[in-house]
Amino acid sequence: MMKTVGNQILDLIYPRRCPVCDRIVTDGLIHTQCERMLTPVREPACMRCGKPLTDEEVEFCGDCIAHPRSFQKGYAVFLYNDVTRPSLMAYKYANRREYTAFYTSRMIKQYGLLWKREQFDGIVPVPIHWKRRRKRGYNQAELLAGEIAKALRVPLYPKLIRRAVNTKPLKQLGGAERQKQLRMAFQPDYRFMAGHRQECRALRKVLLVDDIYTTGATAQACTDVLLSMGVSAVHVACVCIGQGNA
């Protein structure tokens, strides 16, 4: 597809940057040599969250065994490691919103047909606290969810649940402390629900979207809220996921 004059001007003013090396990309969404550095998620993988496993005989990762999940299935594109970690940190904290195009293109390429067959009623991003959103200017999970919703032609619900407690950055916490912090962090957004009762009642299967899946504590906390609201099934999609273990 040829770029419009407007898009060409925007590319000159705000040149697209590679999500791996952060240098300007003149063609495409990522440098070819940089994409080779990424580690795709392959089988064997945990049957619940999607974490890659090293043992083909194991069905579930250690986290999903220790902490049974209420969501149905998890989907990830890349392994969260020394290559993707700086990329996602820049995406989250350094205003690299243009990385959205690359991340979502790979998510749709890998799972788009499967997600269409699932026939989701809505796409829900993991929310961030309003103080963090005001400081950051955006919610990276909402950017991802918005593009996925457009591709699947499924309604986006960015205000269905809210982050009621501004918890400490989860990367600073251990697994047990994460669970404790997140237990009451998410709540239904009752103001949104009051104005959209019919839509909310029709939500039975949703795709929950986030940028990173590590311990699964955030995904589970959001799933608990969605199920309490009457949703029947929650699937979880993310850009990157940690390595699983037996």
C-alpha positions as CSV (number, residue, x, y, z in Angstrom):
1,M,0.0,0.0,0.0
2,M,1.4,3.4,-1.0
3,K,1.8,6.0,1.7
4,T,-0.2,9.2,1.5
5,V,1.6,12.5,1.4
6,G,0.4,13.1,5.0
7,N,2.0,9.8,6.2
8,Q,5.2,10.6,4.3
9,I,5.4,13.9,6.1
10,L,4.8,12.3,9.5
11,D,7.5,9.8,8.8
12,L,9.9,12.7,8.2
13,I,8.9,14.5,11.4
14,Y,8.6,11.4,13.5
15,P,10.7,8.6,11.9
16,R,9.8,5.1,12.9
17,R,12.4,3.4,15.1
18,C,13.3,-0.3,15.3
19,P,11.8,-1.9,18.4
20,V,15.1,-3.8,19.1
21,C,18.0,-1.4,18.4
22,D,15.9,1.9,18.5
23,R,17.6,3.2,15.3
24,I,15.5,4.7,12.5
25,V,13.8,2.2,10.2
26,T,13.4,3.3,6.6
27,D,11.6,0.3,5.3
28,G,9.1,-1.9,7.3
29,L,8.7,-2.0,11.0
30,I,12.0,-3.6,12.2
31,H,15.5,-4.2,10.8
32,T,15.8,-7.7,9.4
33,Q,18.9,-8.4,11.4
34,C,17.2,-7.2,14.6
35,E,14.2,-9.4,14.1
36,R,16.5,-12.4,13.9
37,M,17.6,-11.6,17.4
38,L,14.1,-12.2,18.8
39,T,13.2,-15.6,20.2
40,P,9.7,-16.7,19.1
41,V,7.6,-18.8,21.4
42,R,7.5,-22.4,20.2
43,E,6.2,-25.7,21.3
44,P,6.4,-27.3,23.7
45,A,4.5,-24.7,25.7
46,C,2.3,-24.7,28.8
47,M,-1.2,-25.7,27.8
48,R,-2.6,-23.0,30.1
49,C,-0.5,-19.8,29.9
50,G,1.6,-20.5,26.8
51,K,5.1,-20.3,28.5
52,P,7.7,-22.3,26.5
53,L,8.8,-25.4,28.2
54,T,12.0,-27.5,27.9
55,D,10.4,-30.8,28.6
56,E,8.0,-32.2,26.0
57,E,6.4,-34.5,28.5
58,V,5.3,-31.6,30.8
59,E,1.8,-30.1,30.1
60,F,1.9,-27.2,32.5
61,C,4.5,-24.8,33.7
62,G,5.5,-24.6,37.4
63,D,3.5,-21.3,37.9
64,C,0.3,-22.8,36.6
65,I,0.7,-25.9,38.7
66,A,1.4,-23.9,41.8
67,H,-1.3,-21.3,41.1
68,P,-4.2,-22.8,39.1
69,R,-5.5,-20.3,36.5
70,S,-9.1,-19.3,35.8
71,F,-8.4,-18.1,32.3
72,Q,-8.7,-20.5,29.4
73,K,-5.6,-20.0,27.4
74,G,-2.6,-17.7,27.0
75,Y,-0.9,-16.6,23.8
76,A,2.5,-14.9,23.4
77,V,4.7,-14.1,20.5
78,F,8.2,-13.7,21.9
79,L,10.3,-14.8,24.8
80,Y,10.9,-12.2,27.5
81,N,14.7,-12.0,27.6
82,D,17.7,-9.7,27.3
83,V,16.6,-8.7,23.8
84,T,13.0,-8.0,24.4
85,R,13.3,-6.5,27.9
86,P,14.8,-3.2,26.8
87,S,12.4,-3.0,23.9
88,L,9.3,-3.3,26.2
89,M,10.8,-1.0,28.8
90,A,11.2,1.7,26.1
91,Y,7.7,1.0,24.9
92,K,6.3,1.4,28.4
93,Y,8.4,4.2,29.8
94,A,10.1,6.1,26.9
95,N,7.1,6.9,24.7
96,R,8.0,4.5,22.0
97,R,4.4,4.1,21.0
98,E,5.3,3.4,17.4
99,Y,6.5,-0.1,18.5
100,T,2.8,-1.0,18.7
101,A,2.6,-1.6,14.9
102,F,5.4,-4.2,15.0
103,Y,4.1,-6.0,18.1
104,T,0.5,-6.2,17.0
105,S,1.5,-7.2,13.4
106,R,3.3,-10.2,14.8
107,M,0.5,-11.1,17.2
108,I,-2.1,-11.0,14.5
109,K,0.1,-12.9,12.1
110,Q,0.6,-15.7,14.6
111,Y,-2.8,-15.9,16.2
112,G,-5.3,-13.8,14.1
113,L,-7.0,-16.7,12.5
114,L,-7.3,-18.6,15.7
115,W,-8.7,-15.6,17.5
116,K,-11.3,-15.0,14.8
117,R,-12.4,-18.6,15.3
118,E,-12.8,-18.0,19.0
119,Q,-15.4,-15.3,18.3
120,F,-14.5,-13.0,21.2
121,D,-17.2,-10.6,22.3
122,G,-14.7,-8.0,23.4
123,I,-11.1,-7.1,23.8
124,V,-10.0,-5.8,27.2
125,P,-6.6,-4.2,28.0
126,V,-5.0,-4.6,31.4
127,P,-5.6,-1.2,32.9
128,I,-3.0,1.0,34.6
129,H,-3.7,3.4,37.5
130,W,-4.8,6.9,36.5
131,K,-1.8,8.5,38.1
132,R,0.6,6.4,36.0
133,R,-1.5,7.1,32.9
134,R,-1.4,10.8,33.5
135,K,2.4,10.7,34.0
136,R,3.1,8.3,31.1
137,G,0.4,9.7,28.7
138,Y,-0.9,6.3,27.6
139,N,-1.5,2.7,28.5
140,Q,0.6,0.4,26.4
141,A,-1.8,-2.5,26.8
142,E,-4.6,-0.3,25.5
143,L,-2.5,0.5,22.4
144,L,-2.0,-3.1,21.7
145,A,-5.6,-4.0,22.4
146,G,-6.9,-1.3,20.2
147,E,-5.0,-2.6,17.1
148,I,-6.0,-6.1,17.8
149,A,-9.7,-5.1,18.1
150,K,-9.5,-3.3,14.8
151,A,-7.9,-6.4,13.1
152,L,-10.5,-8.8,14.5
153,R,-13.4,-6.3,14.2
154,V,-14.3,-6.9,17.8
155,P,-15.4,-4.1,20.2
156,L,-12.7,-2.7,22.5
157,Y,-13.5,-2.2,26.2
158,P,-10.7,0.0,27.7
159,K,-12.9,1.0,30.7
160,L,-14.5,-2.3,31.7
161,I,-12.1,-2.8,34.6
162,R,-10.0,-0.3,36.4
163,R,-6.8,-0.3,38.5
164,A,-8.1,0.9,41.8
165,V,-4.7,0.7,43.7
166,N,-1.5,2.2,42.4
167,T,0.7,-0.8,43.3
168,K,4.5,-0.8,43.3
169,P,6.2,-1.8,40.0
170,L,5.7,-5.5,39.9
171,K,9.3,-6.1,38.6
172,Q,10.5,-5.1,42.0
173,L,8.4,-7.7,43.8
174,G,8.6,-11.4,44.4
175,G,5.9,-13.8,43.4
176,A,4.1,-14.0,46.8
177,E,4.2,-10.2,47.2
178,R,2.8,-9.7,43.7
179,Q,-0.1,-11.9,44.5
180,K,-0.8,-9.9,47.6
181,Q,-0.5,-6.5,45.9
182,L,-2.7,-7.5,43.0
183,R,-5.5,-9.2,45.0
184,M,-7.4,-6.0,45.4
185,A,-5.8,-3.8,42.7
186,F,-8.4,-4.4,40.0
187,Q,-12.1,-3.7,40.2
188,P,-15.0,-3.4,37.8
189,D,-15.5,0.1,36.5
190,Y,-19.1,0.6,37.8
191,R,-19.5,4.0,36.2
192,F,-18.8,2.5,32.8
193,M,-21.0,-0.5,33.5
194,A,-23.9,1.7,34.5
195,G,-23.9,3.4,31.2
196,H,-23.4,0.2,29.1
197,R,-25.5,-2.4,30.9
198,Q,-26.7,-4.2,27.8
199,E,-23.2,-4.4,26.2
200,C,-21.7,-5.7,29.5
201,R,-24.4,-8.4,29.8
202,A,-23.5,-9.6,26.3
203,L,-19.9,-10.1,27.1
204,R,-19.3,-13.9,27.5
205,K,-15.8,-14.5,25.9
206,V,-13.1,-11.8,26.1
207,L,-9.5,-11.5,25.1
208,L,-7.4,-9.8,27.8
209,V,-4.4,-8.0,26.4
210,D,-1.1,-7.0,28.1
211,D,2.5,-6.4,27.0
212,I,4.3,-8.8,29.3
213,Y,3.4,-12.1,31.1
214,T,5.8,-13.2,33.8
215,T,4.3,-14.8,36.9
216,G,0.7,-14.6,35.7
217,A,-0.4,-12.7,38.8
218,T,-1.8,-9.7,36.8
219,A,-3.6,-11.8,34.3
220,Q,-5.2,-13.9,37.0
221,A,-6.3,-10.8,39.0
222,C,-7.9,-9.3,36.0
223,T,-9.5,-12.6,35.1
224,D,-11.0,-12.9,38.5
225,V,-12.7,-9.5,38.1
226,L,-14.0,-10.3,34.7
227,L,-15.5,-13.6,35.8
228,S,-17.1,-11.9,38.8
229,M,-18.8,-9.5,36.2
230,G,-20.5,-12.4,34.4
231,V,-17.9,-13.2,31.7
232,S,-17.7,-16.9,31.0
233,A,-14.3,-17.3,29.5
234,V,-11.1,-15.2,29.4
235,H,-8.2,-15.7,27.1
236,V,-4.9,-13.8,27.6
237,A,-2.7,-12.3,24.9
238,C,0.7,-10.7,25.3
239,V,3.7,-9.7,23.3
240,C,6.3,-11.4,25.5
241,I,6.3,-14.2,28.1
242,G,8.8,-15.6,30.5
243,Q,10.3,-19.0,30.2
244,G,8.3,-21.8,31.9
245,N,9.6,-24.6,34.1
246,A,8.4,-28.0,35.3
